[in-house]
Amino acid sequence: MRADNRGNKEIRNLNFQINYTPNPDGSVLVECGNTKIICTAMIEDKVPFFLKGSNSGWLSCEYSMLPSSTQSRKVRDISKGKIDGRSQEIQRLIGRSLRSCIDLKLLGEKTIWIDCDVISADGGTRTASINGAFVALKLAIEKSFAKKQIQKNPLISNVAAISVGIVKGEKLLDLDYLEDSKADVDLNVVMNSKKEIIEIQGTAEGNTFSRYELNELLDIAELGIEEILNNQEEIFRGDEVIILSTDNEHKVKEIKDILYSIPVEIISKKQAGLSSIQVEENLDTLEGNARLKALALKEKSKHSVIADDTGLFVEYLNGDPGVHSARYAGEHDDKKNRELLLENLKDTDNRRAYFKTILVYIDELNEEYIFEGICNGHISKVERGDKSFGYDCIFIPNRFEKTFGEMSSQEKNAISHRQKAVNKFKNFLQKKYKI
């Protein structure tokens, strides 16, 4: 057992105190055990000279430790006439980590300044800074979005970081200063909400370590990062939690982006602990199948739920694949479905089609509401694009020359069937919350 009675795979007590200072666009005091850092985000209407005229934004970070943050007084950088090498390395890490989670082109020519000031250092200041800086960044984005200073949500994913190491042969998660000072192996791991690696900083400070041990350390780090990501998400939960009847990351992100300005929290089945709920979609209408999925979720949860069903309706095929779009080829295989559809259309020039989405919403009081969205278009003769799922790379919406699969998520969200259904749902929520 460790000095603070933690298990080897447990993180220290983590707390985010948001809006800690009044002036920044976003601010948070992040506390990780005895490590405490003030993280702020401020947005300026200008960019560095190398980005002028690019219509793209920038994000930069500064990191420092107050003199009293350590047991012996730390000399201020200004007294030395130059930035401390360690501070410079850490602020670059924070900047790289946060730039990975934001679409800078959606900012316009704005700069987001992240400042991380350590007021108490007990190990893990760089990882705690990343965790707090993301929260400050998201608060700043939400504030600017609400003021219409930013037109679209530029955040791509959450970001979290944790330290992990080997101390006297033991693999430990979230090292404090005493453990870090004795570590034979020390790693800092940064990941996004998909558990994709953004950066790994690691070294053998005592004994060397094997590839097998590295994989073990990364597995342990992922456990800690998942807990931190959940803590971050908890901060931004709205008054109403809505469970989406899918774990499809594309769908979850699309709907979250569209509802970004509404004070509700959209979570997937997995986040709600309901991934085991599987519904046989055996009815003959999209509405029927969407309602089946919504009711199955609602039976297991007190929260509101959303379920949707989408079909591709092709005129030449008398509406097929329609309600059976997901299993058109007999199994849930997107590529086989597309191949069969293209084969069935090879002898005709009539390739008119439309996507239709039906969304069923059941609120906390079990009231049901239905929203519909349709996008007209035609089927291409070959697959084009890879930014997609389902039939996206063979569907060309009217008035466009690109398939959904060739469009960015922002382009698709502006015209898609799901966007139209969710926009109607958004308008409903705006009236509900008097926005």
C-alpha positions in Angstrom: 0.0 0.0 0.0 1.3 3.5 -0.9 1.8 6.3 1.6 -1.6 7.8 0.9 -3.3 4.4 1.1 -3.9 4.2 -2.6 -3.7 1.0 -4.6 -1.1 0.8 -7.3 -3.6 1.5 -10.0 -5.5 4.3 -8.3 -5.2 8.0 -9.1 -5.0 10.6 -6.4 -8.1 12.5 -5.4 -9.0 14.7 -8.3 -11.1 17.9 -8.2 -11.9 20.6 -10.7 -13.1 24.0 -9.2 -14.4 25.8 -12.3 -14.7 29.6 -12.7 -12.0 30.0 -10.1 -11.0 33.5 -11.2 -13.5 36.0 -12.8 -11.5 37.6 -15.7 -10.6 34.7 -18.0 -13.0 33.2 -20.6 -12.4 29.9 -18.8 -10.7 29.1 -15.5 -10.3 26.2 -13.1 -8.3 25.2 -10.1 -7.3 21.6 -10.6 -6.3 19.6 -7.5 -4.6 16.2 -7.8 -3.6 15.2 -4.3 -1.4 18.0 -3.1 -0.6 19.2 -6.6 -2.7 22.3 -7.2 -2.7 24.4 -10.4 -4.6 27.4 -11.7 -5.4 26.9 -15.4 -7.0 29.7 -17.4 -8.0 30.3 -21.0 -8.4 33.7 -22.7 -9.3 34.3 -26.3 -7.8 37.2 -28.3 -9.0 38.5 -31.7 -5.6 38.2 -33.3 -3.1 35.5 -34.4 0.7 35.2 -34.7 2.2 36.8 -37.9 2.6 33.5 -39.6 -1.2 32.9 -39.6 -2.4 36.4 -40.6 -4.8 36.1 -43.6 -5.1 32.4 -43.2 -8.6 32.5 -41.5 -7.2 30.0 -39.0 -6.7 30.3 -35.3 -3.9 29.3 -32.9 -3.5 28.0 -29.3 -0.5 28.6 -27.2 0.4 27.9 -23.6 2.5 29.3 -20.8 3.5 27.3 -17.7 5.1 28.4 -14.5 5.6 27.4 -10.9 5.1 30.0 -8.1 8.1 30.4 -5.8 6.2 28.8 -2.9 4.9 25.9 -4.9 7.9 23.8 -3.8 9.5 23.1 -0.4 12.5 25.3 -1.2 11.8 28.6 -2.9 11.7 28.4 -6.7 13.3 31.4 -8.3 11.0 33.2 -10.7 12.0 33.0 -14.4 12.0 36.8 -14.6 14.8 37.0 -12.0 17.0 34.7 -14.2 16.2 36.7 -17.4 15.0 33.6 -19.3 12.4 30.9 -19.1 13.4 27.8 -17.3 14.1 24.9 -19.7 11.8 22.5 -17.9 9.0 25.1 -17.9 9.5 25.6 -21.7 9.3 21.9 -22.4 6.2 21.5 -20.3 4.3 24.4 -21.8 5.1 23.1 -25.3 3.7 19.7 -24.3 0.5 21.3 -23.0 0.1 23.4 -26.2 0.7 20.3 -28.4 -1.8 18.3 -26.4 -4.6 20.9 -26.6 -4.0 21.7 -30.3 -4.7 18.0 -31.0 -8.3 18.4 -29.7 -9.4 21.5 -31.5 -10.1 22.4 -35.2 -8.2 25.7 -35.3 -9.8 26.6 -38.7 -13.2 26.9 -36.9 -11.8 29.6 -34.6 -11.2 32.2 -37.3 -8.2 34.4 -36.7 -8.3 34.1 -32.9 -5.6 33.0 -30.4 -6.5 31.0 -27.3 -4.0 31.6 -24.6 -3.7 28.8 -21.9 -1.9 29.7 -18.7 -1.0 27.1 -16.1 0.4 28.4 -12.8 1.4 25.8 -10.2 0.7 26.9 -6.7 1.5 23.6 -5.0 3.8 20.9 -6.6 3.7 17.3 -5.4 4.4 15.5 -8.7 2.5 15.3 -11.9 2.3 19.0 -12.5 2.5 18.7 -16.3 -0.3 16.0 -16.5 -2.5 17.9 -14.1 -1.9 21.0 -16.1 -3.2 19.3 -19.3 -6.3 18.0 -17.4 -7.1 21.4 -16.0 -6.2 23.3 -19.2 -8.7 21.3 -21.2 -11.4 22.1 -18.8 -10.5 25.8 -19.0 -10.4 25.6 -22.8 -13.8 24.0 -23.0 -15.3 26.7 -20.6 -13.8 29.4 -22.8 -15.2 27.8 -26.0 -18.7 27.4 -24.5 -18.6 31.1 -23.4 -17.6 32.3 -26.9 -20.0 30.0 -28.6 -22.9 31.3 -26.4 -21.9 34.9 -27.4 -21.8 33.9 -31.1 -18.1 34.9 -31.2 -17.4 31.4 -32.5 -20.0 30.0 -35.0 -19.2 26.3 -34.7 -17.9 24.1 -31.9 -14.2 23.6 -32.7 -13.6 20.9 -30.1 -12.9 17.5 -31.5 -12.4 15.4 -28.4 -11.5 15.6 -24.7 -7.8 15.4 -23.7 -6.4 13.9 -20.5 -3.0 12.9 -19.2 -1.5 10.8 -16.4 1.9 9.7 -15.1 2.8 6.0 -14.6 6.0 4.4 -13.6 8.0 1.6 -12.0 9.1 2.2 -8.4 11.1 -0.6 -6.6 9.6 -3.1 -9.1 6.0 -1.9 -8.6 4.0 -0.4 -11.5 2.3 2.7 -10.1 -0.3 5.0 -11.5 -0.2 8.8 -10.9 3.1 9.2 -9.1 3.5 11.9 -6.4 6.8 13.7 -5.9 8.3 11.1 -3.5 7.4 8.2 -5.8 8.6 10.1 -8.9 12.0 10.9 -7.3 12.6 7.2 -6.7 11.2 5.9 -10.0 13.3 3.5 -12.1 10.9 4.2 -15.0 8.8 7.3 -15.5 6.2 7.9 -18.2 3.7 10.7 -18.9 0.9 9.6 -21.2 -1.6 11.9 -23.0 -4.7 10.5 -24.7 -7.9 11.8 -26.3 -11.4 10.6 -25.5 -11.1 7.8 -28.0 -8.1 6.5 -26.0 -5.8 7.4 -29.0 -2.3 8.4 -27.9 -1.4 12.0 -28.4 2.0 11.9 -26.7 4.2 9.6 -24.6 7.2 11.0 -22.6 9.1 8.2 -21.0 12.5 7.3 -19.7 14.4 4.7 -17.8 15.8 6.8 -14.9 17.2 3.7 -13.0 16.7 0.4 -14.6 15.8 -0.2 -18.3 12.4 -1.7 -19.1 11.0 -4.0 -21.8 8.4 -3.6 -24.5 6.2 -5.9 -22.5 6.5 -3.6 -19.5 5.8 -0.6 -21.6 2.6 -2.1 -22.8 1.6 -2.9 -19.2 2.3 0.7 -18.2 0.2 2.0 -21.1 -2.7 -0.2 -20.1 -2.5 1.1 -16.5 -2.3 4.7 -17.8 -5.4 4.2 -19.9 -7.3 3.2 -16.7 -6.4 6.4 -15.1 -7.1 8.5 -18.2 -10.6 7.0 -18.5 -11.3 8.1 -14.9 -10.1 11.6 -15.6 -12.1 11.8 -18.8 -15.2 10.8 -16.8 -14.4 13.5 -14.2 -14.1 16.1 -17.0 -17.4 15.1 -18.5 -19.1 15.3 -15.2 -18.3 19.0 -15.0 -20.2 19.8 -18.2 -23.3 17.7 -17.7 -26.4 19.8 -18.1 -29.5 19.6 -16.0 -30.9 16.9 -18.3 -29.0 13.8 -19.2 -30.0 12.2 -22.5 -28.9 8.7 -23.3 -28.4 8.0 -27.0 -29.2 4.5 -28.1 -25.9 3.8 -29.7 -22.2 3.5 -29.1 -21.4 4.6 -32.7 -18.9 7.3 -32.2 -19.8 9.0 -35.5 -23.5 9.4 -34.4 -22.6 10.5 -30.9 -20.3 13.2 -32.2 -22.7 14.4 -34.9 -25.6 14.8 -32.3 -23.3 16.4 -29.7 -22.0 18.9 -32.2 -25.6 19.9 -33.2 -26.8 20.2 -29.6 -23.7 21.9 -28.3 -25.4 25.1 -27.2 -28.2 23.3 -25.4 -27.8 22.7 -21.6 -28.1 19.0 -21.8 -25.6 16.2 -21.7 -25.6 13.6 -24.4 -24.1 10.3 -23.4 -23.8 6.9 -25.2 -25.1 3.6 -24.0 -21.7 2.6 -22.9 -21.3 5.8 -20.8 -24.7 5.0 -19.2 -23.6 1.4 -18.5 -26.3 0.1 -20.8 -24.2 -1.4 -23.6 -25.7 -4.8 -22.9 -29.1 -3.7 -24.2 -29.6 -5.0 -27.7 -32.8 -4.7 -29.5 -33.9 -6.7 -32.5 -35.1 -4.2 -35.1 -37.8 -6.3 -36.7 -40.5 -3.8 -37.4 -41.3 -2.5 -40.9 -41.0 1.2 -40.2 -38.1 3.4 -39.1 -40.4 5.0 -36.5 -41.3 1.5 -35.1 -37.7 0.4 -34.7 -36.5 3.7 -33.2 -39.3 3.5 -30.7 -38.4 -0.1 -29.8 -34.8 1.0 -29.0 -36.0 4.1 -27.0 -38.4 2.1 -24.9 -35.8 -0.6 -24.2 -33.4 2.1 -22.8 -36.1 3.9 -20.9 -37.1 0.8 -19.0 -33.6 0.7 -17.5 -33.0 4.3 -16.9 -34.5 7.3 -15.2 -32.9 9.7 -17.7 -34.3 10.9 -21.0 -33.5 8.8 -24.0 -33.0 9.3 -27.8 -33.2 6.6 -30.3 -33.0 6.9 -34.1 -33.4 4.8 -37.1 -32.1 5.7 -40.6 -32.8 4.2 -44.0 -31.6 4.8 -47.5 -34.6 4.7 -49.9 -33.7 4.2 -53.6 -36.4 5.0 -56.2 -35.5 2.4 -58.8 -35.5 -0.4 -56.1 -39.0 0.6 -54.9 -37.6 2.1 -51.7 -35.1 -0.6 -50.9 -32.9 -1.0 -48.9 -35.1 1.3 -46.7 -35.8 0.1 -43.2 -33.4 -2.8 -43.9 -30.5 -0.6 -44.8 -28.2 -1.8 -42.1 -28.5 -5.4 -43.1 -29.2 -5.1 -46.8 -26.7 -7.8 -47.7 -27.9 -10.1 -45.0 -25.5 -9.0 -42.3 -24.4 -5.8 -40.6 -21.5 -5.1 -43.0 -21.3 -1.6 -44.5 -19.0 -2.6 -47.4 -21.1 -5.6 -48.5 -24.2 -3.4 -48.3 -22.7 -0.8 -50.6 -21.4 -3.4 -53.0 -24.9 -5.1 -53.3 -26.6 -1.7 -53.8 -24.2 -0.7 -56.6 -24.7 -4.1 -58.2 -28.4 -3.8 -58.2 -28.2 -0.3 -59.9 -25.7 -1.2 -62.6 -28.3 -1.4 -65.4 -30.1 1.8 -64.7 -29.6 5.6 -64.9 -32.3 6.2 -62.4 -30.2 6.6 -59.2 -32.5 9.0 -57.3 -32.5 8.2 -53.6 -33.0 9.9 -50.2 -31.9 9.3 -46.6 -34.5 9.5 -43.9 -33.9 9.6 -40.2 -36.6 9.2 -37.5 -35.7 10.3 -34.0 -37.7 9.3 -31.0 -37.2 11.2 -27.7 -38.7 10.0 -24.4 -38.2 12.5 -21.6 -38.0 12.0 -17.8 -41.8 12.0 -17.6 -42.1 9.3 -20.3 -43.6 11.7 -22.8 -42.8 10.7 -26.4 -41.8 13.0 -29.3 -40.9 12.2 -32.9 -38.7 14.2 -35.2 -38.0 13.5 -38.9 -35.3 14.5 -41.3 -34.9 13.8 -45.1 -32.0 14.5 -47.4 -32.6 14.0 -51.2 -29.9 13.0 -53.6 -28.6 10.2 -55.8 -26.3 7.2 -55.7 -22.8 7.5 -57.3 -21.5 4.8 -59.5 -18.3 4.2 -57.4 -17.4 4.7 -53.8 -15.8 8.1 -53.1 -14.4 9.4 -49.8 -13.4 7.9 -46.5 -14.9 10.4 -43.9 -18.0 8.3 -43.5 -19.9 5.2 -42.4 -22.8 3.2 -43.8 -23.7 4.4 -47.3 -22.1 7.8 -47.1 -19.4 7.3 -49.7 -21.9 6.4 -52.4 -24.6 9.1 -51.6 -24.4 12.5 -53.3 -26.9 15.0 -51.9 -28.8 17.3 -54.3 -26.9 20.5 -55.3 -23.5 18.9 -54.4 -20.9 17.1 -56.4 -19.3 15.4 -53.4 -20.5 12.3 -51.6 -21.1 12.5 -47.8 -17.9 10.4 -47.6 -15.9 13.2 -49.2 -17.3 16.0 -46.9 -16.0 17.2 -43.6 -18.2 16.6 -40.6 -19.1 20.3 -40.6 -20.2 20.1 -44.3 -22.3 17.0 -43.8 -23.9 18.3 -40.5 -25.1 21.4 -42.4 -27.4 19.3 -44.8 -27.7 15.7 -43.5 -31.0 13.9 -42.8 -29.8 13.3 -39.2 -28.9 17.0 -38.8 -32.4 18.0 -40.0 -34.1 15.6 -37.5 -31.8 16.7 -34.7 -32.2 20.3 -35.6 -36.0 19.9 -35.1 -35.2 18.3 -31.8 -32.9 21.2 -31.0 -35.6 23.7 -31.7 -37.9 21.7 -29.4 -35.3 21.8 -26.6 -34.7 25.5 -27.1 -38.4 26.1 -26.5 -38.3 23.8 -23.5 -35.3 25.6 -22.0 -36.5 29.0 -23.2 -33.2 29.7 -25.0 
